[in-house]
Each structure stands twice: as structure tokens, then as C-alpha cells.
Amino acid sequence: ERADRPLRGAGQRNWCQRLDADEGNLAAAVGWYLGNDAGPLPHLFRVLWLFWFLRDHLGEAGSWVGQLLPTADSFDLRAQVELASTAAATGLEVGDDQMALTARERLAPLLDGIDDPYLRAVSRLVTSWAAGIVGDFDGALEDATVSLEQLRAQDEPFWMALAAYTAGLVEMTVGRYDDARRHLTEMRDLAEPLDNPWLAAVSRVYLGTLAVAQGRPDEARAPMDEGLEMSLAAHSTRGVTLCLTAFARLAFVEGDLQRAALL
């Protein structure tokens, strides 16, 4: 496997567990590079972003990325793309909309100059995420579907799942429910062999949420229950929170306002 791509199958969980053991060493290494030699950091940040995301470490990572951003012009084109892509994705996750939008503006015009199809496809997906901040759902959907097609050609199941997830969420937001179901089902099917509890749980929760949006609450509870069980087993705070929000929406639709309020 290439070092800059998440491992597939059971390797993805093991990859995260190995990095858990070296978390302190990673932080020390980043601190040293920030003070002495920033050159490797854009690539290192991009490789580590998935680990930070899955392990809820993006708060600290966001401060590191923020320290590096003012020096972005000093890097070569590839490193600029890696840094801007990581900054946009990190800003979105930590609620720093300004970081995300600034990074997106920097990232978009750079992509045509990148000859690495993997980096270009993943970065295009990140621009899709950032487009949602300003309500540009047409742009978000275009970027997500282009990224998805590019990733399909490369057999990249994890990022394909995220691209299908993104497309499905945008389609659900704008009322294109049949297209959303197709993409969210694709996400669920891609998540199965990846040994990624968060991805598997989220796919089910949003399929349940989609059923609620389509006026079929009776079809929502089973996938939501599965998603909650997976999130609890994985000790995923993000996943459990998403599940509780979905169950509150279901309870509200079913008329159980007291339960919805408690959730």
C-alpha cells in the first residue's frame, strides 16, 4: 500500500491503533518540524488527517495547520495543495469556517496543475465539503460527483465512500431523495469491508434519516438501531451524537415530543 493512503480492510483499524500508541511521538515530531524544518509537514498533515479525524484529535491538529498556513506560498505546488486541502477539511470539522473557506479559495485554482489523480480527487471532495458552508449546493454536488467518478477509476473504497456520502447528503438536502438513497446505499456497501465502524454506522444512520425525510418512519428504526450499536461498540462520541440526533428527529415525526426533547 502507498504510505499516503488509508489501508484497506482490517488494516485500517490496525493502522489507527498503531498510531494511537505513537500519538505522543507524533506530536513531538510535529512540534520539532514546526520549529526547525516545515518542509515535510504539508504531506505529513495530509497523511495524518484521517487518523486525527477518526480519533477526534482535530482540535490540536487545527492549531498546527493554522501555524503553517501563513507560510503556504513558500511550498511547491503539491505541498500547497496538500496543506490547503488539510486546512479546509480541518476547519470544517473544528467549526473554523474562515479557515475552511480561505483554504478552499486557495485550493480550487491549484487543482488543475496537479498530475496525481488521487490527490486531485480527494482535494476536489474537500472543496465540495467547504461549498456547503456558503450554501452552494450545486457546486458541492458537482465537486462530490466528479470526485466520486475519479475515485472509482482508482479503486479507492474509503474515499469513494466519503464521496458517495457527501453526494447523498447534498441530494437529501435539496430533496433529490432517490439519488440520495443510491449514493448512501453505495456508501454502506463500500463501508462493509473497511473495518471502519464510524463509516459503517454513519451510512446506516443517514439511510434511516432519509427514510424519515421520505415519510417512511417505519423503515428508519432498524438502520438507526444498527448505527447506534456500531457507534457504541466503537466508543465513537461523534457517531453516538449523530445517532441520538437522528432518533430525536424520528421521535418528533412519530409525535413523541417528550422523547424527542429528552434525546
Secondary structure, DSSP 8 states (H G I E B T S, - for coil): --TTS---TTHHHHHHHHHHHTHHHHHHHHHHHHHH--TTHHHHHHHHHHHHHHTT-HHHHHHHHHHHGGGGGGS-HHHHHHHHHHHHHHHHHHT-HHHHHHHHHHHGGGGGG---HHHHHHHHHHHHHHHGGGT-HHHHHHHHHHHHHHHHTTT-HHHHHHHHHHHHHHHHHTT-HHHHHHHHHHHHHHHGGGT-HHHHHHHHHHHHHHHHHTT-GGGTHHHHHHHHHHHHHTT-HHHHHHHHHHHHHHHHHTT-HHHHHH-
